[in-house]
Structure formats: structure tokens, C-alpha cells
Amino acid sequence: MKTAKETMHRFLLKLSILPTIIAIGAISYTYIVQFHEQASPQPQDFYSVVFDAGSTGSRVTVFHFLKPEGKDQDSRVILDKEVFHSVQPGISFYANKPSDAAVSLTSLMNTAIKNVPESYYNDTSINFKATAGLRLLPEDKALAILHEVKYFLKRSPFLISDLDKVTVMSGVEEGLFAWVSVHFLLDLIWDDTIDNSVTTFDLGGGSTQITFEVSKKELFKHFDEEDLYKLTFGQDLHFNIFTKSYLGFGLKSARLGVLGGQEGHNGQITYDPVKTKRSPSGDIQMLTPCLHTQQQYNFTHGDKVYLVKGTNENHDLLAECQKVVHKFVDTAKFVQSEELSRRDINLFSYFFDVARWAKLIPWKDSHEVLQVQDYLMAAQKYCLVENMNHKHPYLCIDLLYVHSLLTVGIGLHPEKLLHVETKIRGKEVSWSVGAALSNEFTYSKLL
């Protein structure tokens, strides 16, 4: 049996070596931490600035991406944060004074300068793309605007690798970049499982883009070769994509078409002599069954202002207006395919705005699951004269156009679910994310 003296002696002995044990433990911990830090690669980060010069407004988004290193990371890129700013009108509004188009971008550039750390300026690229607004202008006017924009961008502190890339974006790029954006934000871009992909609809002011994956080679023959592309991320991720841009079938251009104007690819507008007439002063007046005989509003399209007068004597405008809208949609020859309709469908841009104007989506929300028929049900309300929204006098046309595009044009079932959104997981939905990531993937003609 140990005496109290022996027990105390052992305790004091253990106590005396405790600092040594702690010191050894601390050294071991430090070594382990340092080894772990060396063994675990730290993520790289980079910024990207994307200018979206649309038909109705210009926007800039500053993206901050993280790119984890390591053999298991493949081509993955993580969007850490973004800053978004927009101005109106679009640069095509300045067709007759192109220098003002560049000036209109000043506040957007200031946003970029403030949100990219100065030490990153020289490595941060600017991606500037104009869309349908410039596509619809005469070539000489579009080039004059781009010349001024190039000079403006050249004076920025950011990397401009190739001024020739400051150009009018092709409809193919717009569709592909939007598809990449949605799949990136949904975290689906790193998974090439065919049934995981979605169909994207982007409704701009001047054009609309429809993009989806084609799952089987035997289906390629059902589509025009010019609309099929191979999209590749890294070495292992491949997607066979259909994308088509319908110029002249964006929301603002659709209003013009329904009201009696038709846009050409050179910016020239022709007018239906039945739906339009010239006033003694030479101004174009538009006559439409989508307004009551007691109603008239101005309609601004590009640099032109039209007076629109109603011809409908009924207080319910829907039936007569719908006939005109259906006839216009038929001229687009929109794609119809089971490959499109069987997938989840994500709609954004003006698809979202129209739904919000019609109170289908609360103002505080950035995403809503709707059915195709919801647009028609809203039209049944807003095509009644007593319910006309004077802030959005063409809402009856807009709702009927979206519904007709999805049903008459695309062939969707009235109860098909739609993800209508302006944000996904807190991030803005547009083609800009895809443009910012354009160095991470390649695309080429499929056939």
C-alpha cells in the first residue's frame, strides 16, 4: 500500500513533466496544421466585368469567382459574389448621337471600378456585348456606336485583350451563355447527366432565345444543323445543345409586330397598311383591337414614338386581341420538340417582368413556379377595359403574347410548370454569368 508521501511524490513528478508534454503537443499541432495547409491547396480567385448592352437598357455585373485547386476539382468554379447596376435607355437609343452612347455607360464603369480591388485591375477582363438593340439598327449606326464604346472602354483600368470582341453579340452566344448561366447557378453544369438539364427561355426586348439539350444523336435530324452546338467544359463534360434566337420576337418587338410594324435585320421598319396610317404631319398612327375605341397611348420603340389608337368597341378586349397575337406568333415558326417540353423550364428577363406587372409574382419575390395558363388567366383580367393598367397599357398584349408563344408557338400544355425567375439562389439570372465564364468552356457546331 502506497503511503501519502509516495503518492504526493508521484503527483509532483507528473506535474513537473507536464510542461514538456504540452510543449511537444504544441509543436506537433503546429506541424500538423502547417502540413495540412501545405497539403490542401488554397482557392484561386479572379474577377470578371460584363457589360450587357440590351435593347431597353445597359447593365454591368461585377463577378468574383473562386477556383479551387486540386485534382478532384476538375473545372469547377464557384461564384463568390456579384454586384449589379443598370441604366436606361439602351445604347441603341443614341443611334443618331453615338458619343452619348458611351457617356451613358459612365455610372456602370464607376460601379466596376469601385467593386474590383485595384490590385486586380490589370488581370480583370471586360466582356462587352450588345444584343438585339444594335442588331436591329442599320449597320453604319451600330458600328458608330461600337466605335465610341471601344474608345470609352480603352480608357478604363481593366484588361481589354481584344477590342474586336467589343461587338454585337450573336443570338447563338446569347442563348448558350444564358443556358450556361442557369445551369451554373443551379449547380448542374458539372453534371452531364442528360436528364438533369433544363430548358431556358430568355425574353429580351428585341429577341427571344430558346435553348435545351438534345439527348440522343438520332434526334439531331429533327433540327436545323445551324441550331445545334457542342458545348465542352474542361476535358470531360460535353453537352449537345439546341439554341435559336428569334430576332424581332422580344417583348418590345412583339408589341410592334402586333400593332402593325415589322422590323427588318437592317433596322428598317415596314408597316401594315391595314393596321397603320400616316397623319398629315407624316407620323405613324397604329390602330389596334387590343385597345378600346376610347383609348389611345404613345408607344416608343427605338427612336420612334407612335400614337396607338384602339378600334375595339367591346369592353372585353381579349378575343379580338388574341387573334392578332396568334397570327403574329405563327410567323416566328418557333421550335416544337419533346426534348424541350419534357424538361423543367426556366424563364427569365421579360417573362418575369410581365408576370410581376400582372401581380402573378409578388414584388418582394425573385422566383415563382407558375403554370402556362396563369398568363392567360391574368390576361382575362387585364384585357378588361375597367382593369387596364395605365402604367402598363400594353399588358393585355404582353400577357397574350407570352401565353401564345408558349402554347401556339412552342406547344406547351396549359398546365406545364414554369420556373419564372430573376434570381437563382440569390444571384441574378442572365447570360452575363455565362459570358463571365466564357474562358472556362468552348462551343462549336455539332454537325
C-alpha positions in Angstrom: 0.0 0.0 0.0 1.4 3.4 -1.1 1.9 6.0 1.6 0.6 9.5 1.3 4.2 10.7 0.8 4.8 8.4 -2.2 1.5 9.4 -3.8 2.4 13.1 -3.4 5.9 12.4 -4.9 4.4 10.7 -8.0 1.9 13.6 -8.5 4.7 16.2 -8.3 6.8 14.1 -10.8 3.9 14.1 -13.3 3.3 17.8 -12.7 7.0 18.5 -13.4 6.9 16.9 -16.8 3.6 18.4 -17.9 5.1 21.5 -19.5 7.3 19.2 -21.6 4.3 17.2 -22.7 2.4 20.4 -23.6 5.4 21.8 -25.5 5.7 18.6 -27.5 1.9 18.7 -28.2 2.1 22.3 -29.3 4.9 21.5 -31.7 3.1 18.5 -33.1 -0.1 20.6 -33.6 1.8 23.3 -35.4 3.4 20.8 -37.6 0.1 19.1 -38.4 -1.5 22.5 -39.2 1.3 23.6 -41.4 1.3 20.2 -43.2 -2.4 20.4 -43.7 -2.2 23.9 -45.1 0.6 22.8 -47.5 -1.4 19.7 -48.5 -4.7 21.5 -49.0 -4.5 23.8 -52.0 -6.0 27.3 -51.4 -8.5 28.5 -54.0 -7.5 31.0 -56.6 -9.8 33.9 -57.2 -10.5 36.2 -60.1 -12.9 39.0 -61.2 -14.8 39.5 -64.4 -16.7 42.5 -65.6 -19.6 42.0 -68.0 -21.4 44.8 -69.8 -24.8 43.8 -71.2 -25.9 46.5 -73.7 -29.5 45.4 -74.2 -32.2 46.9 -76.4 -34.0 48.6 -73.5 -31.1 49.3 -71.1 -27.5 48.7 -70.3 -26.2 46.7 -67.3 -22.9 45.8 -65.7 -22.2 42.9 -63.4 -19.0 42.5 -61.5 -18.3 38.9 -60.7 -15.9 37.5 -58.1 -15.1 33.8 -58.7 -13.2 31.2 -56.7 -11.4 28.4 -58.4 -10.4 25.6 -56.0 -7.2 23.8 -56.9 -6.7 20.1 -56.6 -7.0 17.0 -58.7 -10.6 16.4 -57.6 -11.9 19.8 -58.5 -11.9 19.3 -62.3 -13.0 22.6 -63.9 -15.2 23.7 -61.1 -15.6 27.4 -60.5 -17.6 29.0 -57.6 -19.4 32.3 -57.8 -18.5 34.1 -54.5 -20.4 37.4 -55.1 -21.7 39.7 -57.7 -22.6 43.4 -58.0 -25.2 44.5 -60.4 -26.1 48.0 -61.8 -28.3 49.1 -64.7 -29.3 52.3 -66.6 -31.9 53.2 -69.2 -32.3 53.6 -72.1 -30.2 51.2 -74.1 -27.3 52.4 -76.3 -29.3 51.8 -79.4 -31.4 54.9 -78.3 -28.4 57.0 -79.2 -28.2 55.9 -82.8 -28.2 59.5 -84.0 -25.6 60.7 -81.4 -23.2 57.7 -80.8 -20.9 59.6 -78.5 -23.7 59.8 -76.0 -24.0 56.0 -76.0 -20.5 55.8 -74.5 -21.3 58.5 -71.9 -24.4 56.6 -70.8 -22.0 53.8 -69.6 -20.1 56.0 -67.2 -22.0 55.1 -64.0 -21.7 51.4 -64.9 -17.9 51.7 -65.3 -17.7 53.5 -61.9 -19.5 50.6 -60.3 -17.0 48.2 -61.8 -14.0 50.3 -60.6 -15.4 50.5 -57.1 -16.0 46.8 -56.8 -12.8 45.3 -58.2 -9.7 45.7 -55.9 -7.1 47.9 -57.5 -4.5 45.1 -57.3 -6.7 43.0 -59.7 -7.3 45.7 -62.3 -4.7 44.5 -64.8 -5.9 40.9 -64.7 -9.6 41.6 -64.8 -11.1 41.4 -68.2 -14.1 43.4 -69.6 -16.6 41.5 -71.6 -18.8 43.9 -73.5 -21.7 42.5 -75.6 -24.5 44.4 -77.3 -27.7 42.4 -78.1 -30.8 42.8 -80.3 -31.0 46.6 -79.9 -27.9 47.0 -82.1 -28.7 44.0 -84.3 -31.8 45.8 -85.4 -30.0 49.1 -86.3 -28.6 49.9 -89.7 -25.0 48.6 -89.8 -23.4 52.0 -90.1 -25.2 53.3 -87.0 -24.4 50.2 -85.0 -20.7 50.4 -85.9 -20.6 54.1 -85.0 -21.9 53.3 -81.5 -19.4 50.5 -81.1 -16.5 52.7 -82.1 -17.4 55.2 -79.3 -17.8 52.4 -76.8 -14.4 50.9 -77.7 -12.7 54.2 -77.1 -14.6 54.5 -73.7 -13.5 51.0 -72.6 -9.9 51.5 -73.7 -9.6 54.3 -71.1 -10.7 52.0 -68.3 -8.1 50.5 -65.9 -9.2 47.0 -66.8 -7.8 44.4 -69.2 -9.1 44.8 -72.8 -7.4 41.9 -74.6 -9.1 42.4 -77.9 -11.2 45.4 -78.9 -12.6 43.4 -81.8 -14.5 41.4 -79.2 -16.5 44.5 -78.3 -19.2 43.7 -80.7 -22.8 42.8 -81.3 -23.4 39.5 -79.6 -24.7 36.7 -81.8 -28.0 35.2 -80.9 -26.2 31.8 -80.6 -23.9 33.3 -77.9 -26.8 34.9 -76.1 -28.7 31.6 -76.0 -25.7 29.4 -75.0 -24.4 31.9 -72.4 -27.9 32.0 -70.8 -28.1 28.2 -70.7 -24.7 28.0 -69.1 -25.7 30.7 -66.6 -28.8 28.9 -65.4 -27.0 25.5 -65.1 -24.1 27.1 -63.3 -26.4 28.8 -60.7 -28.3 25.5 -60.3 -25.0 23.7 -59.8 -25.9 21.4 -62.8 -23.1 22.5 -65.1 -20.6 20.0 -63.6 -23.0 17.1 -64.2 -23.5 16.0 -67.8 -26.3 13.5 -66.9 -28.7 14.3 -69.7 -31.9 14.2 -67.7 -30.6 16.8 -65.2 -30.6 19.7 -67.7 -33.3 22.2 -68.1 -34.8 24.3 -71.0 -34.1 28.0 -70.9 -36.2 30.8 -72.3 -34.7 34.3 -72.4 -37.2 37.0 -73.5 -35.4 40.3 -74.2 -36.7 43.5 -75.7 -35.8 42.7 -79.3 -35.3 38.9 -79.4 -36.1 35.7 -77.5 -33.7 32.8 -77.1 -34.7 29.1 -76.6 -32.0 26.6 -75.6 -32.1 23.0 -74.5 -30.1 19.8 -74.6 -30.7 17.2 -77.3 -30.2 13.8 -75.6 -29.8 11.4 -78.5 -27.9 11.5 -81.8 -30.9 10.1 -83.7 -32.8 13.2 -82.8 -30.4 15.6 -84.4 -32.1 15.2 -87.8 -35.2 16.9 -86.4 -33.4 20.2 -86.1 -31.6 22.6 -88.4 -27.9 22.0 -88.4 -27.2 25.7 -87.8 -29.0 25.5 -84.4 -27.0 22.5 -82.9 -23.8 23.1 -80.9 -21.4 21.1 -78.9 -20.6 22.7 -75.5 -17.5 21.5 -73.7 -16.3 22.2 -70.1 -12.7 21.0 -69.4 -12.0 17.7 -71.0 -14.8 15.5 -69.7 -18.1 17.5 -69.7 -19.9 17.6 -73.1 -23.4 18.8 -74.0 -25.2 18.7 -77.3 -27.3 21.8 -77.4 -30.1 23.3 -79.5 -30.2 27.1 -79.4 -32.0 29.6 -81.5 -32.5 33.3 -81.3 -35.7 34.7 -82.7 -34.9 38.3 -83.7 -37.9 40.5 -83.8 -39.8 38.4 -81.2 -38.6 40.0 -78.0 -41.3 41.7 -75.9 -40.9 45.2 -77.3 -40.5 44.0 -80.9 -43.6 41.7 -80.4 -45.6 44.8 -79.3 -44.5 46.5 -82.5 -45.4 43.4 -84.6 -48.9 43.0 -83.0 -49.5 46.7 -83.5 -48.7 46.6 -87.2 -44.9 47.2 -87.6 -42.4 44.7 -88.9 -38.6 45.0 -88.2 -36.0 44.1 -90.8 -32.5 43.0 -89.9 -31.2 46.3 -91.2 -33.2 48.4 -88.8 -35.9 49.3 -91.3 -39.5 49.1 -90.2 -42.3 48.4 -92.6 -45.9 49.0 -91.7 -49.2 47.0 -92.3 -51.4 49.4 -94.3 -54.5 48.0 -92.6 -53.2 48.5 -89.1 -51.4 51.8 -89.6 -51.9 55.1 -91.2 -49.9 58.3 -91.6 -51.1 61.6 -90.1 -50.8 64.8 -92.2 -47.6 65.5 -90.4 -46.1 62.2 -91.5 -46.3 60.5 -88.1 -47.4 56.8 -88.0 -50.6 56.1 -86.1 -51.3 52.5 -85.2 -54.9 51.1 -85.0 -55.4 48.0 -82.7 -58.2 45.9 -81.4 -56.1 45.4 -78.3 -57.3 48.8 -77.0 -60.9 50.2 -76.7 -62.1 52.9 -79.1 -61.9 55.4 -76.3 -58.3 54.7 -75.5 -55.1 55.9 -77.1 -51.5 55.8 -75.8 -48.0 56.6 -77.1 -45.7 53.7 -77.9 -41.9 54.3 -78.0 -39.8 51.8 -80.0 -36.2 52.7 -80.6 -36.0 56.3 -81.6 -39.6 56.4 -82.9 -42.8 57.4 -81.0 -46.1 56.1 -82.3 -49.7 57.1 -81.4 -51.7 53.9 -80.8 -55.5 54.1 -81.0 -58.0 51.5 -80.1 -60.5 50.1 -82.5 -62.3 47.6 -80.2 -65.8 48.5 -79.1 -66.0 45.7 -76.6 -65.1 46.2 -73.0 -63.5 42.7 -73.1 -60.6 43.1 -75.5 -59.2 39.5 -75.1 -60.9 37.7 -78.0 -60.0 40.2 -80.7 -56.6 40.9 -79.4 -55.7 37.2 -79.1 -56.5 36.7 -82.8 -53.9 39.3 -83.8 -51.3 38.0 -81.3 -51.7 34.4 -82.5 -51.3 35.5 -86.1 -48.1 37.3 -85.2 -46.7 34.3 -83.2 -47.4 32.0 -86.2 -44.9 34.0 -88.3 -42.0 33.1 -85.9 -42.1 29.4 -86.6 -40.9 28.6 -83.0 -39.3 25.2 -82.4 -41.5 22.5 -81.0 -39.9 19.4 -79.5 -40.4 16.8 -76.8 -36.8 17.4 -75.9 -37.8 20.9 -75.0 -41.1 20.3 -73.3 -40.2 17.2 -71.2 -37.6 19.1 -69.1 -38.0 21.6 -66.3 -38.4 25.0 -67.9 -36.7 28.2 -66.6 -37.9 31.5 -67.9 -36.4 34.9 -67.1 -36.0 38.5 -68.3 -39.3 39.9 -69.6 -41.1 36.6 -68.8 -40.6 37.5 -65.2 -41.4 41.2 -65.6 -44.7 40.6 -67.3 -45.7 38.1 -64.6 -44.8 40.7 -61.9 -46.7 43.5 -63.7 -49.7 41.3 -63.7 -49.2 40.5 -60.0 -48.6 36.8 -60.6 -45.4 37.3 -58.7 -45.2 39.4 -55.5 -42.8 42.4 -55.8 -40.6 41.1 -53.0 -40.1 37.7 -54.6 -37.5 36.8 -57.3 -38.8 33.3 -58.2 -42.2 31.7 -58.7 -43.5 28.5 -60.1 -46.3 29.2 -62.4 -48.4 27.3 -65.0 -48.5 28.3 -68.6 -52.2 29.0 -68.3 -51.6 31.6 -65.5 -50.5 34.1 -68.1 -53.9 33.6 -69.9 -55.9 33.8 -66.7 -54.1 37.1 -65.9 -54.9 38.3 -69.4 -58.6 37.6 -68.8 -58.4 40.2 -66.0 -56.2 42.9 -67.6 -57.8 42.7 -71.1 -61.0 44.2 -69.5 -61.1 47.9 -70.1 -62.0 48.6 -66.4 -58.9 46.7 -65.3 -56.5 48.3 -67.7 -53.2 49.1 -66.0 -52.4 52.6 -67.2 -48.8 52.3 -66.0 -48.5 49.3 -68.4 -51.1 50.0 -71.1 -49.9 47.1 -73.3 -50.1 44.5 -70.5 -53.0 42.8 -72.3 -50.8 42.3 -75.4 -47.8 41.2 -73.3 -49.7 38.6 -71.4 -51.3 37.2 -74.5 -48.0 37.2 -76.3 -46.2 35.2 -73.6 -49.1 32.7 -73.4 -49.3 32.4 -77.2 -45.5 32.0 -77.6 -45.6 29.1 -75.0 -48.7 27.4 -76.4 -49.3 28.2 -80.1 -45.6 28.7 -80.7 -43.9 26.1 -78.6 -46.7 23.7 -78.0 -46.6 23.5 -74.2 -49.5 22.1 -72.2 -51.5 24.8 -70.3 -50.6 23.1 -67.0 -46.9 22.8 -67.7 -45.0 24.2 -64.7 -42.6 27.1 -65.3 -39.8 28.4 -63.1 -40.1 32.1 -63.7 -37.3 34.0 -62.1 -35.0 36.9 -61.9 -32.6 35.3 -59.4 -31.4 31.7 -58.6 -30.0 31.2 -55.2 -29.7 34.9 -54.7 -27.8 35.5 -57.9 -29.1 37.4 -61.0 -30.2 35.3 -63.9 -29.0 36.5 -67.3 -26.5 35.5 -70.0 -23.8 37.5 -68.2 -22.7 34.7 -65.9 -22.0 32.5 -69.0 -20.1 35.4 -70.6 -18.0 35.8 -67.5 -17.2 32.1 -67.6 -16.5 32.0 -71.4 -12.9 31.2 -70.8 -13.9 28.1 -69.0 -15.7 26.4 -71.9 -15.7 26.1 -75.7 -18.5 25.6 -78.2 -18.6 24.6 -81.8 -21.0 23.5 -84.5 -22.3 20.0 -83.7 -22.7 18.8 -87.3 
